[in-house]
């Protein structure tokens, strides 16, 4: 079972207190974008074997959204951070690189 820490209220709990919201850091396209961009935004997701960035909501707590970095193979949680960021914190990326040399995910590695 995953154990996550909500960065908004600093509560550490099992995943049953949270709700997964899918892949984090998706690029949203505004008015005037073409159908292919909109289709990619709606349907195309990475599903890596390894480190993955996800959105989570603290359902049974503060109710706020946040992002988490975790390994999809081992369920190891590398860290959580605010959802109001465009990319993962550098310290978190460095911690992942220290444990998993050569990892990459999208534009973040």
C-alpha positions in Angstrom: 0.0 0.0 0.0 1.2 3.5 -0.8 1.9 5.9 2.1 1.6 9.5 0.9 2.2 12.8 2.7 -0.1 15.7 1.8 2.2 18.8 1.2 -0.7 21.1 2.0 -1.6 19.9 5.5 1.4 17.7 6.2 -0.7 14.6 7.0 0.9 11.2 6.3 -1.6 8.5 5.5 -2.3 5.4 3.5 -3.5 5.7 -0.1 -7.1 5.0 1.0 -7.3 8.5 2.4 -6.4 10.0 -1.0 -7.8 9.8 -4.5 -5.6 9.3 -7.6 -6.2 11.9 -10.4 -4.0 10.6 -13.2 -0.8 11.9 -14.8 0.6 15.2 -13.6 2.1 18.0 -15.7 -0.1 17.7 -18.8 0.2 20.5 -21.3 -3.2 22.0 -21.9 -3.9 23.7 -25.2 -6.1 26.8 -25.4 -8.5 28.1 -28.0 -7.3 27.9 -31.6 -5.5 24.6 -31.1 -6.0 21.9 -33.6 -8.0 18.7 -33.0 -4.8 16.5 -32.8 -3.5 18.6 -29.8 -6.9 18.3 -28.1 -7.0 14.6 -28.7 -3.5 14.1 -27.3 -4.5 16.1 -24.2 -7.6 14.0 -23.6 -6.4 10.5 -24.4 -2.7 10.1 -24.6 -1.0 9.3 -21.4 2.4 7.9 -20.5 2.3 4.7 -18.5 5.9 4.1 -17.7 7.4 1.1 -15.9 9.3 3.0 -13.2 9.2 6.6 -12.0 5.9 8.4 -12.7 4.5 11.8 -11.7 0.8 11.7 -10.6 -1.9 14.0 -9.3 -3.5 13.1 -6.0 -6.3 14.6 -3.9 -6.5 14.5 -0.1 -10.1 13.3 0.0 -10.4 12.6 3.8 -8.4 15.6 4.8 -7.9 19.1 3.5 -9.4 18.2 0.1 -6.5 19.8 -1.9 -4.7 18.5 -5.0 -1.0 17.8 -5.0 1.5 15.9 -7.1 3.5 12.8 -6.2 6.5 11.0 -7.7 6.4 7.3 -7.3 7.7 4.1 -8.9 5.1 2.0 -10.6 7.0 -1.2 -10.1 7.9 -1.0 -6.4 5.3 1.6 -5.2 8.1 3.6 -3.6 7.1 7.2 -3.1 9.9 9.6 -3.8 8.1 12.7 -2.6 5.0 14.9 -2.9 4.8 18.6 -3.8 2.2 21.3 -4.5 0.0 21.0 -7.6 0.5 24.7 -8.4 3.9 24.0 -10.0 4.8 23.6 -13.7 7.5 21.0 -13.0 8.8 18.9 -10.1 11.2 20.5 -7.7 14.8 20.1 -8.6 15.6 18.5 -5.2 13.0 15.8 -5.9 14.5 15.1 -9.3 17.9 14.9 -7.8 16.7 12.5 -5.2 15.2 10.3 -7.9 18.3 10.4 -10.0 20.4 9.4 -6.9 18.3 6.3 -6.4 17.5 5.5 -10.1 20.5 6.6 -12.3 19.5 7.2 -15.9 15.8 7.6 -15.3 13.8 10.0 -17.5 10.2 11.0 -17.7 9.0 13.4 -20.3 10.9 16.7 -20.0 11.9 16.0 -16.4 15.0 13.9 -15.7 
